[in-house]
Amino acid sequence: MSGLHSTSNCAVDDVALLNSLQISPSYRRVRDIVPVIWQPPSITWVKANTDGSVIGSNSSCGGIFRDHTGAFLGGFSSNIGLGTVFEAELTGLMLAIEYAASHNWSRLWLESDSSSAVLAFKNHAAIPIRFRNRWHNCM
């Protein structure tokens, strides 16, 4: 909210407030807007949507579980510490599998925006050494 001294961009909803304070807004440039529609799992399945993130050298991940009606069944988040985006995405998938196992959900539909983490299911050699034991336990 410090106007021209800010390195961030303002949301469109904040423009009126900034103008009333005589602060020049800094606008975001949106490349493409891609609509994403959540698809429910089949009636006997639980769907887990996971994501991982890194800011600086700190990584974290999280996930949310829903049933075929879209009802919330649970969720998790974890501060992982040092790590890469790939490691954060993998950890999110592993935590989702472990969470589902702890709730006896044997039919789990995993969904992630990380194509490289999803491909790790086909190529176990892509799993970093420090994650392999946990990964194999999840499988």
N, C-alpha and C positions, 0 to 999 in steps of 0.2 A: 504494500500500500504506500510505498515511498516514492511513487511516480517514476521519474526518469532515473532515479538511483537504483531501482530494482532490476535485478537480472532475470526475473521471472515474468510471466505473462498473466494478464488478468482475464478473468472469466467475463463473458459478455454481460452477465447479470450484474457485474460490479461497475459497469461503465457509468451508470447514472450517479452512483455514489461518488465515484472518482471525479466526475464532472462537477458535482455540487461542491466538492472540496477544492476545485480548480487544480486538479492533478491530471496530467495527460496520461491516458491509459496506454498500456503496451499490449498490442493484440497478438493472439496466437495465430499461427498459420496452420490450417488443417489441410493435410494432403488429400486424404480420401476418407469418407465416412462409409464404413462397412457394417451393414446391419448384421447382428448376431442374434440368432433365435435359439434359445435353449430347447433341446429335444429331450423329452422324457424317456427313461428306459422302459423296457417291457415290464409287465405287471409283477413278475417275481424277482426283478433285479433292483439293485441300488446303484445309483450313479454318483460318482465322485468327480468333481471338477477341481483340479489342482493348479497351482501356479507357484513359481519361484521368482525371486527378485534379488538383485544385488545393487547396493548403493555404496560407492566407494569400495571397500573390501569386506563389508558386512553383508551376509546373505541371510535370507529368510524364505519361508515357504508357508503355504496354507492350503486348505482344502475344505470343501463343503459337500455334504451328502444329502441326496434327495431321493424320494421314492417315485413311483410311476405317476403319482398325482402332483408331483412337485413339492410335496410336503418336506419340510426341513427335518432331517434325521440326526444331524450332528455336524460338527466341524472341528477344525484344528488350525493352529498356527504355531510356528516354531522359529525362533531366532537361532540360526545355525552358526553364526560367527564367520570366520574367514572361509571363502569359497567362491567358486565361479557360478555363473548363471546355470550352466549345465548341471553342476552339482546340486544347486538349489532345486532345480526342476526334478532331478532324480530323487532327492530326499523327499520332496513333496509326494511323489508317486509311492515311495516306500512307506512313508507315514500313512498314506491313504490305505495301502494294503494291510498294514499292521492294525490300523484303526478298525477296518472292516472285519479282520480276523477276530479282534477282541469283542466284536458285537455279533459274531457268528453269522456274518453276511457272506455266504459262499458264492453268490452271484453278483460280482462287482463289475460295473462298467466304468473304466477309468477314462477320463478325458483331460487332455493337457494341450496347451498352445505350443509346446516345445516338440517339434518334429524329431529333433535329435534324441530327446529323452524317450519318446515313444519308440523310435527305431532301436533303442537299447534292448527292447524285448526280443527282437530278432537277432541282434548281434551282441551277445554278452561280453565279447572282448572290448566293447566300447566303454564298459563300466570301469571307472578308475579303481585301481588296486585297493585303496582304503575303503571302498564301498562294496567290494565283491562279496564278502561273507554275508553282510546284511542283505544284499541283493538276492543272493542264492537262497537265503532263509525266506525271503518274501515269495520267491518263485515256488 
